[in-house]
Amino acid sequence: MTLTHSQISHFNEQGYLVVEDVLSTEEVATYKRACDELSTQARGLTESTDRFKLQVFEEKSPMVQQVGDPHEMSGTWLDLTKDPRLLDPVEDLLGPDIQLYYSQLMMKVPRQGFSAPWHQDFAFFPHDGTKSLACTVAIDDATLENGCLRVIPGSHKLGLLNHYKDGVFTGILQDFSSFDVETEVPLQASAGSLLFWHSLTLHSSHPNRSDTPRRALVVEYKDPADRLLAGSFNARGEVRNIGLMVRGHDPSHDLMAPL
């Protein structure tokens, strides 16, 4: 699945792109079951681990909010990250050499208060280049009510903005002077759709106020020629200097070739 010239231009100018209905209903059902299996694995946990990030809502039992690198836990997710329907458009946007940098399964449970403040992904993993993007597979419909992603069009052209307060990395944007929040665009999409955004694109999401979950697989892809400068967020996830080559070749020959 290759992108049209118009789609590529939209991504380059606006910093995001939605491609509807890429996966079939049957495939989406498979990934919903895979989400349920991971939730079952986390059952009984009382605190977060290196894989499962938990959050307590309204003093209830901890619920899984995020699963780190599910592609390392299951062939189901690994195969999805290498699916040509994901990699073809990524190649159109980044070029022929593609490294899977990390993946995250985001799980917004029904009627719960998880939200994501405004931030840029690049702030968590500064590199010497900016050829990186997030490709998100919508496993459930993403709607205004269940907290779909929101982006600031064109914000990737602002460069890296401040995410520090009093010298401490917060993971949250601290300076709103360079853009207008009122220009935000909600990215509603049906289950099975793909959402792409540049690693410098400002984005956020509201809580899930619906009676249904909103789950999505977020895969960060990058050009392997861009090298990590420093890690800002956590030692496990953000200081890695290697990754999985899923297409093409790494010019440094440090990374594994695609299988």
N, C-alpha and C positions, 0 to 999 in steps of 0.2 A: 504494500500500500504506500504509494508515493504521494507527496503533497503537490498541490497545484502551485503555480507561480503566485497566485493571489494569497494562498494560505501562508506561503513562506514570507511574502512581503508583510502580511499582517503580523506574523510573529516578530519579524525584525523591527517593525515600526512600533508595535504596541506591547511587545514583550510577553504575549500569551496567545494561545490558540486552543480552541475546542473542536474536536473531531467526533461527531456523533456516531453511535451505534456501530462500533468496530467489532465487538464481540457478540456472539449469538446469545440468545436466551439460555440455551443449554450450557454454554460455557460460563455465563454469569452464575447459574445455579451451582456449578462445580466450585466456583470460588467462594460462594456463600457458605457451602458446606465446609470448605477448607478453613474459612474464618471460624466457624463453629468448632472445628477440631482444635484450633489453637486456643480458643477460649476455654475449652475443656481441659487442655494441658495446664492452663493457668489457674484452674479451680483449686481453691484451698490456699493460695498464696495470700500472705498478709502484708507483704511489702514488695516493692519493685525489685526486679532482677536485671541482669545485663540484657535480657531478651524482652521481658514483659514490664511495661511501665503501667503502674496502677494509679488510680485516683479514687478518692472517696468523695461521694456526692451526698450531701444532706445527711451526714452521719450514718450512711448505710454501709454495707459490705464493700470492700474495694472492688472496682471494676477495671477491666483491661482497657486502657486508653490508647496504647501504642505497642506494637510488636516490632522489635528491631531486627532488621535483616532476615525476614522470613525466607528469602531465597536460599539462605544457608541452612534452613531447617527442613525444607520440603522440596522435592522435585517439582511439585505442582507449581510453586511460586517461582522456582528457578527457571522452569520452562517458559513461564509467562514473561519473565524479564528478557528472555532471548527470542521471543516471538517476533518474526519478521514484520508483523503488523505494528509493533512498537519500534523496532530498530530501523525500518525503512524511513519513517518520518523523522526519527532522530538523526539519521544520516543526512537527510535533506537539510536539517537545521544546524548540525555540528560538523559534518564531514564524515569521511569513510572510516576513521579510526574511533572506536567507541569503547569507553571503559564504563562498566557498571561500578559506580562509586559506593553507593549504599542503597538499601531499600527499607521502607517502613510501611507497616500496615496500620493505618489510622482508623480507629473504631470509636465513632460517636454513638453512644447508646441512647435509646429513646428518653426524652424528657429529662436530659441531664445538662449540666452547666458548663461542659468543656468548651472553651473558645480559644482561638489563637490570636494574640495581639499582632499588630502590624510588625513585620520583620522582612528581612531579605535572607534567603538561604545562604548566600555567599558569605555572610557575616560569620557563619558557624565554621566555614572551612576556606579561609582566604588562600587563593592560589596566585601564581604569577601570571595567569591569564583568566579570562572570563568565559571560555567556551564550555559552559555547563548549563544543564537545564533539568527540570523535574518533569517526568512523564507520569501522570496519575491515571490509573485505571479505576473508573467509577464502578464499584461493586453493587452499590445501591443507587437509586436515583438521588441526585444532588439537587436540593431545592432551597428556596429561601427559608422555609420553615425548619428544615433539618440542618441548617448551618453550612450551606455550600461555600466554596472558596470565593473570596473577593479580591480583586486586584486593582492596582492603580495603573491604568494604561500609560505606556511610555516611561514608567519609572525606572526601568533598567538603564536608561540613558543618563540617570542622575549619578551613577557610580555608587560606590559603597558608602552608605550613610552611617551615622553614629548609633551604635548599640551598647555604648558604655555609659555607666553612671558612677561618678566618683572613682574612676579608674577600674571599675569592675564590669566584666562582660555580663549583660543582662539577657541577651537573646531577644530583646524587645527594642524597637526603634525609639530613640530618645528625642529626636529633633524632627519636627513636622513642618519646618519653615519652608522647605523646598518644593512642596506639592500641596494640592488641595484634596483632602479626604473626600469631599463631595463628588469628586470625579470617579470614585470607585465603581467597578463593574462586577456584579455577581455572576459567577460562572455556573449557571444551572445546566445540568446535563443528565441524560438518562443513563441507567445502568448499562455498562458495556461500552461507554464512551471513553475517549482519551482527552485529558487536559494537559497541555504543555505550558510551562512558564519558565522564563529565563531565571537563572540563579540570582540575578540582581533585581528582579521584579518584586515590588512591594506587594505583600498579600497578607490576608487575615481571614478569620472566619468567626461567625457568631455561634452561640450554643445551639444544640439540637432541641427544638421545642415541639417536635412531632412525636408521634407514637411509634415510629419506625426507626431503625438504626441508619446511620450513614457511615458506610465502610468504604475505604479506598486504599489501593496499593500505590504508594509513592516511590518511584524509582529515580534516583539521581544518576544521570549519565553525564560524562564529560569527555573532552578530548584528552587522551593520555599525555599529550605534549605539555599540557598545563600541569605544573607541579605544585604540590601543597607547600605553603609557606609556614603555617603555624596552625595549631588547633586552639579553639576558643571555648568549646562547650564542654565536652567530657572526654576523658582519656580513651575510652573504648571506641567511641564512634567517630571522633573527629581528628585524631592525630595520625590516623592511618596514612601511609604513603604508598600503599599498594592497592590494587583492586582487581576486578575480574574483567579481562578483555572479552567482549562479546561480539565484536566485529572489527576487522582490520588488524592493525599491528601497533604496538607501542614503540615509538622511535628510540626510547632509551633501552629497550629490551629487558626492562626490569619486571614486567608483568607477564603473566601467563597468557599464552595464545588462546584464542577461542577454541572450545571443544567442538 
